Amino acid sequence: MGFFGHHKKSREAPSTFTVLREDKFVTFTRDDFSELMTTADKLEMERLVDLGWQLLDESIGPGTGPGRVEFHMSGRFTGGRDGQAAKAVPVEMPPDDVPVYLLGYLKDGAAGTSA
């Protein structure tokens, strides 16, 4: 996770971004970036950061792909006494939420402003 703290629900990208560069915080506008992109692939995010992209934000987005079936216990467990015994009941679950990374590639000469 980046310096921006906690996970947030996925939302529209802000118009300014504050990033840590050379031990100080610098604020950039959307126009300072030649490209902005999002990815849910952590390995791709790490590869792009290694290539010089800036990690601008991390949020939580809805999972894609098929859901899954989980088994939940239903009924009472009576230890063999009278009453209904507990049993596993299948419950359809949606896909898990995933982290979504927002990355930007700075234009040549983009200096930003010190925060």
N, C-alpha and C positions, 0 to 999 in steps of 0.2 A: 504494500500500500504506500502511496506517496505521502508527502508532508501535509496534504490537505485534510488529514484526520480520518473521520469515519466514512463508512459507505453511505452513499445517498441513492435514493431512487433515481432511475434513469430520467433524464430531462433534456431540454434543449441546451446546447452549448452556450456559455456566457459570451459577452462581447469582449471581455478582458480576461487575461490569465496572469497570475503571479507565480513565478517559478524561482527555484533556487539555482543561481548561476554564480560560480566562483565565490562561494561563501557569502553571497548577499541576495536578497530578494529583488527580482526585476519584474515589472509589469509590462506585458505585451498586449496589443490589440489584435483582433482577428486579422487585420490588414498586414500585420508583421509576419504572418505565416504564408508560405507559398502553398501549403496543403495542410488540411486537417482531416483526420480519419479516426474511426472508432473500430475497435476489435474486441472480441470476447476471448481471444486466444492469448493466454499469458506468455507463451513462448514467442509468439509473433511480436507482442509488445516489447519483450526484453530484447529481441533481435533488433527492432527498430530503434530503441533507446541506444543500443550499442552502436548504431549507425549514425547517431547524432540527432535523432528526433527527440522532442521534449514531451515528457509525460505530463499532461495538463490536468487530467481529472480521472477519477475512478468512481464509478457508480454501480448500482445493481440494476440489472435488466431482467426481463422475464426469460426463463429458459426456453429453448427450442427443442424440437424433437419429441419423441413419444413420451408419454407419462409412464408410470410404473404402478404395479400393484403391491401394496403392503398388507400384511396381515395384522389385524388388531384384535385384541381379546375382547370378547363379549360375554355377558352373563356373569354369574357368581361362581367363585371357586369355593366349594363347600367341603372339600377334603373327603369326599365319599359319603357324606351325610345326605339326607334328603334335600332336594332342591336341584336346581339346574347347574350343571357343570359348565365351566368356562370353555369357550371354543374359539378358534381362530376364524375371523371373518375377513374376506378380501375387501380392500378399499382401494378404489382407483385414485391415484395421486397425480397431480400435474407435474410437469418437469420442474426441477429445482431452478431457482433464480441463479444467474451467473454474473460475475463481475464484468463490467464493460469499461474499457480503457479508452480515453480520448487522447490522441497524440497529435502533435503539430510539428511541421518542419519549417524552421525560420528562413525567411528570405535573406539573401546576402545583404549584409550591412544593417540588418534590423538590430537596434540597440536597446529598445525599450526604455523604460524609466525606472530608476531605483525607487524601491518602496520604502 
